[in-house]
Amino acid sequence: MTKKVPLNELENRMSRFRKRMDASNPDWEMAVFFSKINLYYFTGTMQDGMMIIPRNEDAIFWVRRSYERALEESLFSHIEPMNSFRDAAGSVSKVSKLPDAVYLETEMVPLALYQRFQKHFPFKDVKPVDPQIADVRAVKSEYELSLLRESGRIHQHVLEDLVPGMLREGMSEADLSTELYSVLIAEGHHAVSRFGMFDTEMILGNICFGENSIYPCYFNGPGGKRGLCPAVPLLGSRDRKLRKGDLVFVDVGCGVEGYHTDKTTTYMFGSSLPQYAIDIHNKCVDVQNEAAAMLKPGNSPSEIYNSIMNGLDEEFLKNFMGFGDRKVKFIGHGVGLLIDEAPVIAGGFDEPLEEGMVFALEPKRGIENIGMVGIENTFIVTSEGGECITGDNPGLIPVF
């Protein structure tokens, strides 16, 4: 039986979106969504189509493919079939006048799609709706939090309990990646790690042995990886084999019914790391715990970021959140239907946190000839501080 997003959940999301638009753009008249993630958020089904939201009329989800599946999966009240934008345009023109400006997902809609849409909806101006959608999606309902907690339970069990037993000398990064993927799915993972970052592909995340975890890569995160080849810098290398004394770095997503958690766990294989590396790792764990304590309503992401960064000495900062000149300017990020959601624990994010927001905190530091140490877990914003839903193991788990 198909699990459906409850109707009251969908209605609440639409109501909050409309209120957000009224507050931020009082003159708005129409918004249109194309991205499958946002269509799923508002309808509970992920089909090829578009949603038109007039300010003073009911929203309609126009589906090109598959209309039948949309009806089967969604409790959304207004779903209509279309062969092309012409069908929707003809229907809209009968009941309302097209406004001069339409709000679109400007971060997501490619130019060619925009031009095809405008051919049948000849508006004069386009404005971004991305910030309003991000704000609405940032605060999770109890329904969403229940899915995130289940993802966190799976995440913790697999990375803390099962991965140590999977590590064996001579296996490749690719071996561990494929075995880990299989185990995650068997435990309930929804099989994909979704990112909103433009043109970003991801299967699991970063699975690295030793120095490969600080190898240069295009991904905007503190860790690195070689991947399978230059054309597919994903999963792990077939050539890098696990050796005694290696740091094992596993930074992967997990998810349940669309909702992700993010977690990094490290392991010491065969023997302990040098004490100075362990000390650096433990400092990263302390940073995570310090930041988590500040995940309370009213605090802002920028305040948390500045407080953490100002408390770190110059030597530690040299390779903090990256390695060499390949460093990122955040220590955490929102998580939900995407692994990289807003807001971000970074400078410039000044709006106060709200209860029910969810963040992955990931303080990490690169060490030459060893790799990336540190930690990452997913936390819910509460009045008592961040509630960790992915486990409290500090990492550097010994596998001797």
Secondary structure, DSSP 8 states (H G I E B T S, - for coil): ------HHHHHHHHHHHHHHHHHH-TT--EEEE--HHHHHHHHS---EEEEEEETTS--EEEEEE-HHHHHHH---S-EEE-SSHHHHHHHHHHHS---SEEEE-TTT--HHHHHHHHHHS--SEEEE-HHHHHHHHHB--HHHHHHHHHHHHHHHIIIIIIHHHH--TT-BHHHHHHHHHHHHHHHT--S-----STT---SSEEEEEGGGGGS--SSSSS-----SBTTB--S--SS-B--TT-EEEEEEEEEETTEEEEEEEEEEESS---HHHHHHHHHHHHHHHHHHHT--TT--HHHHHHHHHHTS-HHHHTTBTEETTEE-S-SEEE-SSSSSEEEEESTT--S---TTBEEEE--EEEETTTEEEE-BEEEE--TTS-EESS----S-EEE-
